[in-house]
Amino acid sequence: MSFYLELTVIEALRNSKGTLSDNVWQVFRYLRDSFVGAQVVDPANTNNIISSDLTLAEKNLVRAAAVATLGSKTWQDVVK
């Protein structure tokens, strides 16, 4: 699962030039907007579709958590 997260964050930040906080918000926006439909392939084995490791319901839970986080008012709310 951590490899899936790593590849997702790399994709979310592919062309980012923002600050650390900008990048954190960019990842949450990616999780909200693109994560559910994104196909993540293992770069070392293109036959391994890593995004198949989660069900659609599980991906939607990740999306819902990102939506909730993006609605946070303070960093304290984000990292609780």
N, CA, C and O atoms as CSV, one atom per row, in Angstrom:
chain,resi,resn,atom,element,x,y,z
A,1,MET,N,N,0.818,-1.192,0.000
A,1,MET,CA,C,0.000,0.000,0.000
A,1,MET,C,C,0.865,1.260,0.000
A,1,MET,O,O,0.500,2.252,-0.631
A,2,SER,N,N,1.995,1.241,0.691
A,2,SER,CA,C,2.832,2.436,0.741
A,2,SER,C,C,3.411,2.762,-0.642
A,2,SER,O,O,3.618,3.931,-0.967
A,3,PHE,N,N,3.670,1.739,-1.448
A,3,PHE,CA,C,4.171,1.973,-2.806
A,3,PHE,C,C,3.094,2.650,-3.651
A,3,PHE,O,O,3.391,3.543,-4.445
A,4,TYR,N,N,1.855,2.226,-3.479
A,4,TYR,CA,C,0.717,2.838,-4.166
A,4,TYR,C,C,0.623,4.311,-3.779
A,4,TYR,O,O,0.436,5.172,-4.639
A,5,LEU,N,N,0.750,4.599,-2.492
A,5,LEU,CA,C,0.712,5.986,-2.023
A,5,LEU,C,C,1.876,6.783,-2.609
A,5,LEU,O,O,1.694,7.914,-3.059
A,6,GLU,N,N,3.056,6.200,-2.603
A,6,GLU,CA,C,4.237,6.891,-3.142
A,6,GLU,C,C,4.044,7.259,-4.613
A,6,GLU,O,O,4.313,8.392,-5.010
A,7,LEU,N,N,3.585,6.317,-5.409
A,7,LEU,CA,C,3.370,6.588,-6.831
A,7,LEU,C,C,2.252,7.607,-7.048
A,7,LEU,O,O,2.310,8.407,-7.982
A,8,THR,N,N,1.243,7.578,-6.193
A,8,THR,CA,C,0.145,8.538,-6.285
A,8,THR,C,C,0.637,9.953,-5.993
A,8,THR,O,O,0.278,10.897,-6.697
A,9,VAL,N,N,1.451,10.098,-4.965
A,9,VAL,CA,C,1.982,11.416,-4.613
A,9,VAL,C,C,2.910,11.926,-5.719
A,9,VAL,O,O,2.886,13.111,-6.051
A,10,ILE,N,N,3.707,11.055,-6.273
A,10,ILE,CA,C,4.585,11.456,-7.383
A,10,ILE,C,C,3.742,11.996,-8.539
A,10,ILE,O,O,4.074,13.028,-9.122
A,11,GLU,N,N,2.676,11.312,-8.862
A,11,GLU,CA,C,1.805,11.770,-9.953
A,11,GLU,C,C,1.127,13.087,-9.587
A,11,GLU,O,O,1.037,13.993,-10.415
A,12,ALA,N,N,0.658,13.193,-8.369
A,12,ALA,CA,C,-0.026,14.412,-7.926
A,12,ALA,C,C,0.890,15.629,-8.004
A,12,ALA,O,O,0.431,16.741,-8.268
A,13,LEU,N,N,2.166,15.420,-7.777
A,13,LEU,CA,C,3.124,16.531,-7.744
A,13,LEU,C,C,4.001,16.610,-8.988
A,13,LEU,O,O,5.019,17.303,-8.994
A,14,ARG,N,N,3.610,15.910,-10.025
A,14,ARG,CA,C,4.440,15.781,-11.229
A,14,ARG,C,C,5.035,17.108,-11.709
A,14,ARG,O,O,6.231,17.158,-11.997
A,15,ASN,N,N,4.274,18.147,-11.802
A,15,ASN,CA,C,4.796,19.422,-12.312
A,15,ASN,C,C,4.707,20.534,-11.276
A,15,ASN,O,O,4.704,21.716,-11.619
A,16,SER,N,N,4.638,20.155,-10.036
A,16,SER,CA,C,4.473,21.138,-8.973
A,16,SER,C,C,5.783,21.849,-8.670
A,16,SER,O,O,6.859,21.250,-8.673
A,17,LYS,N,N,5.661,23.118,-8.414
A,17,LYS,CA,C,6.822,23.911,-8.021
A,17,LYS,C,C,6.489,24.704,-6.759
A,17,LYS,O,O,7.137,25.705,-6.452
A,18,GLY,N,N,5.478,24.247,-6.038
A,18,GLY,CA,C,4.999,24.990,-4.882
A,18,GLY,C,C,5.814,24.756,-3.626
A,18,GLY,O,O,6.781,23.994,-3.613
A,19,THR,N,N,5.394,25.431,-2.577
A,19,THR,CA,C,5.987,25.241,-1.261
A,19,THR,C,C,5.517,23.908,-0.691
A,19,THR,O,O,4.660,23.245,-1.276
A,20,LEU,N,N,6.070,23.521,0.435
A,20,LEU,CA,C,5.655,22.276,1.076
A,20,LEU,C,C,4.155,22.282,1.341
A,20,LEU,O,O,3.470,21.307,1.032
A,21,SER,N,N,3.643,23.356,1.904
A,21,SER,CA,C,2.206,23.396,2.201
A,21,SER,C,C,1.379,23.378,0.914
A,21,SER,O,O,0.332,22.733,0.868
A,22,ASP,N,N,1.833,24.076,-0.129
A,22,ASP,CA,C,1.134,24.022,-1.420
A,22,ASP,C,C,1.086,22.590,-1.947
A,22,ASP,O,O,0.065,22.144,-2.469
A,23,ASN,N,N,2.194,21.882,-1.805
A,23,ASN,CA,C,2.264,20.503,-2.294
A,23,ASN,C,C,1.348,19.573,-1.515
A,23,ASN,O,O,0.737,18.675,-2.095
A,24,VAL,N,N,1.248,19.779,-0.216
A,24,VAL,CA,C,0.342,18.956,0.591
A,24,VAL,C,C,-1.089,19.148,0.095
A,24,VAL,O,O,-1.816,18.176,-0.115
A,25,TRP,N,N,-1.492,20.417,-0.093
A,25,TRP,CA,C,-2.849,20.680,-0.587
A,25,TRP,C,C,-3.034,20.120,-1.986
A,25,TRP,O,O,-4.117,19.633,-2.310
A,26,GLN,N,N,-1.999,20.177,-2.830
A,26,GLN,CA,C,-2.085,19.620,-4.182
A,26,GLN,C,C,-2.356,18.113,-4.130
A,26,GLN,O,O,-3.154,17.600,-4.915
A,27,VAL,N,N,-1.709,17.421,-3.230
A,27,VAL,CA,C,-1.942,15.979,-3.098
A,27,VAL,C,C,-3.389,15.714,-2.687
A,27,VAL,O,O,-4.036,14.826,-3.242
A,28,PHE,N,N,-3.896,16.469,-1.730
A,28,PHE,CA,C,-5.292,16.281,-1.315
A,28,PHE,C,C,-6.258,16.589,-2.460
A,28,PHE,O,O,-7.264,15.897,-2.610
A,29,ARG,N,N,-5.973,17.612,-3.268
A,29,ARG,CA,C,-6.827,17.908,-4.422
A,29,ARG,C,C,-6.781,16.767,-5.439
A,29,ARG,O,O,-7.802,16.413,-6.029
A,30,TYR,N,N,-5.588,16.193,-5.641
A,30,TYR,CA,C,-5.467,15.051,-6.547
A,30,TYR,C,C,-6.279,13.871,-6.020
A,30,TYR,O,O,-6.983,13.206,-6.779
A,31,LEU,N,N,-6.178,13.616,-4.727
A,31,LEU,CA,C,-6.948,12.519,-4.141
A,31,LEU,C,C,-8.444,12.760,-4.303
A,31,LEU,O,O,-9.205,11.815,-4.512
A,32,ARG,N,N,-8.862,13.997,-4.209
A,32,ARG,CA,C,-10.276,14.346,-4.380
A,32,ARG,C,C,-10.711,14.205,-5.838
A,32,ARG,O,O,-11.771,13.646,-6.123
A,33,ASP,N,N,-9.889,14.714,-6.761
A,33,ASP,CA,C,-10.316,14.863,-8.146
A,33,ASP,C,C,-9.940,13.711,-9.074
A,33,ASP,O,O,-10.652,13.442,-10.042
A,34,SER,N,N,-8.839,13.035,-8.794
A,34,SER,CA,C,-8.308,12.085,-9.779
A,34,SER,C,C,-8.037,10.679,-9.254
A,34,SER,O,O,-7.953,9.738,-10.043
A,35,PHE,N,N,-7.900,10.520,-7.961
A,35,PHE,CA,C,-7.450,9.253,-7.396
A,35,PHE,C,C,-8.345,8.077,-7.775
A,35,PHE,O,O,-7.851,7.024,-8.178
A,36,VAL,N,N,-9.652,8.250,-7.649
A,36,VAL,CA,C,-10.572,7.127,-7.863
A,36,VAL,C,C,-10.429,6.547,-9.266
A,36,VAL,O,O,-10.455,5.327,-9.432
A,37,GLY,N,N,-10.280,7.394,-10.267
A,37,GLY,CA,C,-10.214,6.914,-11.647
A,37,GLY,C,C,-8.819,6.669,-12.186
A,37,GLY,O,O,-8.661,6.197,-13.312
A,38,ALA,N,N,-7.809,6.984,-11.395
A,38,ALA,CA,C,-6.431,6.871,-11.879
A,38,ALA,C,C,-5.954,5.420,-11.894
A,38,ALA,O,O,-6.184,4.669,-10.946
A,39,GLN,N,N,-5.299,5.045,-12.964
A,39,GLN,CA,C,-4.665,3.730,-13.031
A,39,GLN,C,C,-3.191,3.912,-12.686
A,39,GLN,O,O,-2.481,4.683,-13.333
A,40,VAL,N,N,-2.744,3.200,-11.669
A,40,VAL,CA,C,-1.364,3.293,-11.217
A,40,VAL,C,C,-0.668,1.981,-11.561
A,40,VAL,O,O,-1.073,0.907,-11.117
A,41,VAL,N,N,0.387,2.095,-12.360
A,41,VAL,CA,C,1.109,0.928,-12.852
A,41,VAL,C,C,2.491,0.897,-12.212
A,41,VAL,O,O,3.152,1.928,-12.087
A,42,ASP,N,N,2.912,-0.276,-11.814
A,42,ASP,CA,C,4.254,-0.469,-11.261
A,42,ASP,C,C,5.273,-0.171,-12.364
A,42,ASP,O,O,5.268,-0.841,-13.396
A,43,PRO,N,N,6.134,0.809,-12.167
A,43,PRO,CA,C,7.094,1.137,-13.228
A,43,PRO,C,C,8.091,0.016,-13.517
A,43,PRO,O,O,8.681,-0.017,-14.597
A,44,ALA,N,N,8.286,-0.891,-12.581
A,44,ALA,CA,C,9.218,-1.997,-12.787
A,44,ALA,C,C,8.553,-3.210,-13.427
A,44,ALA,O,O,9.235,-4.112,-13.912
A,45,ASN,N,N,7.217,-3.234,-13.428
A,45,ASN,CA,C,6.481,-4.357,-13.998
A,45,ASN,C,C,5.140,-3.823,-14.490
A,45,ASN,O,O,4.187,-3.741,-13.714
A,46,THR,N,N,5.055,-3.464,-15.744
A,46,THR,CA,C,3.844,-2.838,-16.279
A,46,THR,C,C,2.633,-3.762,-16.300
A,46,THR,O,O,1.523,-3.315,-16.586
A,47,ASN,N,N,2.827,-5.027,-16.006
A,47,ASN,CA,C,1.697,-5.946,-15.878
A,47,ASN,C,C,1.060,-5.867,-14.495
A,47,ASN,O,O,-0.008,-6.433,-14.266
A,48,ASN,N,N,1.713,-5.169,-13.582
A,48,ASN,CA,C,1.227,-5.038,-12.210
A,48,ASN,C,C,0.488,-3.712,-12.067
A,48,ASN,O,O,1.103,-2.650,-11.969
A,49,ILE,N,N,-0.835,-3.792,-12.058
A,49,ILE,CA,C,-1.671,-2.599,-11.911
A,49,ILE,C,C,-1.921,-2.419,-10.410
A,49,ILE,O,O,-2.805,-3.054,-9.834
A,50,ILE,N,N,-1.136,-1.554,-9.798
A,50,ILE,CA,C,-1.176,-1.363,-8.349
A,50,ILE,C,C,-2.516,-0.807,-7.894
A,50,ILE,O,O,-2.979,-1.125,-6.798
A,51,SER,N,N,-3.137,0.012,-8.716
A,51,SER,CA,C,-4.412,0.604,-8.327
A,51,SER,C,C,-5.518,-0.437,-8.189
A,51,SER,O,O,-6.581,-0.137,-7.645
A,52,SER,N,N,-5.287,-1.643,-8.668
A,52,SER,CA,C,-6.267,-2.720,-8.499
A,52,SER,C,C,-6.249,-3.284,-7.082
A,52,SER,O,O,-7.098,-4.101,-6.726
A,53,ASP,N,N,-5.287,-2.851,-6.279
A,53,ASP,CA,C,-5.195,-3.343,-4.904
A,53,ASP,C,C,-6.337,-2.842,-4.024
A,53,ASP,O,O,-6.651,-3.458,-3.005
A,54,LEU,N,N,-6.959,-1.727,-4.413
A,54,LEU,CA,C,-8.086,-1.189,-3.647
A,54,LEU,C,C,-9.370,-1.344,-4.447
A,54,LEU,O,O,-9.372,-1.243,-5.674
A,55,THR,N,N,-10.453,-1.589,-3.737
A,55,THR,CA,C,-11.756,-1.639,-4.381
A,55,THR,C,C,-12.238,-0.213,-4.653
A,55,THR,O,O,-11.675,0.748,-4.129
A,56,LEU,N,N,-13.259,-0.083,-5.456
A,56,LEU,CA,C,-13.837,1.229,-5.715
A,56,LEU,C,C,-14.333,1.859,-4.414
A,56,LEU,O,O,-14.176,3.063,-4.206
A,57,ALA,N,N,-14.918,1.066,-3.558
A,57,ALA,CA,C,-15.406,1.581,-2.267
A,57,ALA,C,C,-14.246,2.114,-1.424
A,57,ALA,O,O,-14.371,3.161,-0.789
A,58,GLU,N,N,-13.132,1.406,-1.416
A,58,GLU,CA,C,-11.964,1.861,-0.655
A,58,GLU,C,C,-11.386,3.144,-1.251
A,58,GLU,O,O,-10.985,4.047,-0.516
A,59,LYS,N,N,-11.345,3.224,-2.568
A,59,LYS,CA,C,-10.862,4.444,-3.218
A,59,LYS,C,C,-11.773,5.621,-2.901
A,59,LYS,O,O,-11.297,6.741,-2.713
A,60,ASN,N,N,-13.063,5.382,-2.841
A,60,ASN,CA,C,-14.002,6.448,-2.502
A,60,ASN,C,C,-13.858,6.891,-1.054
A,60,ASN,O,O,-14.121,8.052,-0.740
A,61,LEU,N,N,-13.447,5.994,-0.168
A,61,LEU,CA,C,-13.158,6.394,1.217
A,61,LEU,C,C,-11.949,7.331,1.264
A,61,LEU,O,O,-11.944,8.303,2.020
A,62,VAL,N,N,-10.941,7.043,0.468
A,62,VAL,CA,C,-9.770,7.923,0.384
A,62,VAL,C,C,-10.203,9.290,-0.151
A,62,VAL,O,O,-9.797,10.324,0.378
A,63,ARG,N,N,-11.015,9.288,-1.187
A,63,ARG,CA,C,-11.510,10.541,-1.755
A,63,ARG,C,C,-12.292,11.332,-0.713
A,63,ARG,O,O,-12.097,12.540,-0.578
A,64,ALA,N,N,-13.171,10.665,0.020
A,64,ALA,CA,C,-13.981,11.338,1.043
A,64,ALA,C,C,-13.095,11.946,2.132
A,64,ALA,O,O,-13.367,13.045,2.617
A,65,ALA,N,N,-12.050,11.238,2.509
A,65,ALA,CA,C,-11.122,11.777,3.516
A,65,ALA,C,C,-10.413,13.015,2.971
A,65,ALA,O,O,-10.196,13.975,3.710
A,66,ALA,N,N,-10.051,13.007,1.694
A,66,ALA,CA,C,-9.410,14.172,1.082
A,66,ALA,C,C,-10.376,15.353,1.043
A,66,ALA,O,O,-9.983,16.486,1.317
A,67,VAL,N,N,-11.626,15.094,0.708
A,67,VAL,CA,C,-12.634,16.159,0.682
A,67,VAL,C,C,-12.767,16.775,2.070
A,67,VAL,O,O,-12.797,17.997,2.217
A,68,ALA,N,N,-12.847,15.917,3.088
A,68,ALA,CA,C,-12.969,16.414,4.459
A,68,ALA,C,C,-11.737,17.222,4.858
A,68,ALA,O,O,-11.859,18.268,5.494
A,69,THR,N,N,-10.584,16.752,4.495
A,69,THR,CA,C,-9.341,17.451,4.835
A,69,THR,C,C,-9.266,18.806,4.146
A,69,THR,O,O,-8.849,19.793,4.753
A,70,LEU,N,N,-9.665,18.855,2.890
A,70,LEU,CA,C,-9.644,20.124,2.164
A,70,LEU,C,C,-10.597,21.148,2.778
A,70,LEU,O,O,-10.439,22.351,2.572
A,71,GLY,N,N,-11.571,20.671,3.521
A,71,GLY,CA,C,-12.489,21.563,4.204
A,71,GLY,C,C,-11.988,22.030,5.558
A,71,GLY,O,O,-12.668,22.794,6.242
A,72,SER,N,N,-10.820,21.585,5.946
A,72,SER,CA,C,-10.249,21.953,7.242
A,72,SER,C,C,-9.893,23.429,7.269
A,72,SER,O,O,-9.513,24.011,6.253
A,73,LYS,N,N,-10.021,24.016,8.435
A,73,LYS,CA,C,-9.722,25.437,8.593
A,73,LYS,C,C,-8.278,25.691,9.033
A,73,LYS,O,O,-7.716,26.746,8.738
A,74,THR,N,N,-7.682,24.738,9.732
A,74,THR,CA,C,-6.328,24.933,10.256
A,74,THR,C,C,-5.507,23.675,10.016
A,74,THR,O,O,-6.052,22.596,9.781
A,75,TRP,N,N,-4.177,23.829,10.078
A,75,TRP,CA,C,-3.283,22.666,9.969
A,75,TRP,C,C,-3.526,21.707,11.123
A,75,TRP,O,O,-3.375,20.495,10.969
A,76,GLN,N,N,-3.897,22.238,12.266
A,76,GLN,CA,C,-4.179,21.390,13.421
A,76,GLN,C,C,-5.312,20.412,13.112
A,76,GLN,O,O,-5.293,19.267,13.564
A,77,ASP,N,N,-6.290,20.868,12.345
A,77,ASP,CA,C,-7.380,19.988,11.923
A,77,ASP,C,C,-6.899,18.935,10.946
A,77,ASP,O,O,-7.407,17.813,10.943
A,78,VAL,N,N,-5.935,19.276,10.126
A,78,VAL,CA,C,-5.421,18.351,9.116
A,78,VAL,C,C,-4.628,17.215,9.746
A,78,VAL,O,O,-4.761,16.062,9.334
A,79,VAL,N,N,-3.819,17.525,10.725
A,79,VAL,CA,C,-2.899,16.527,11.282
A,79,VAL,C,C,-3.412,15.852,12.554
A,79,VAL,O,O,-2.664,15.124,13.207
A,80,LYS,N,N,-4.641,16.077,12.906
A,80,LYS,CA,C,-5.160,15.461,14.132
A,80,LYS,C,C,-5.285,13.969,14.034
A,80,LYS,O,O,-5.709,13.321,14.991
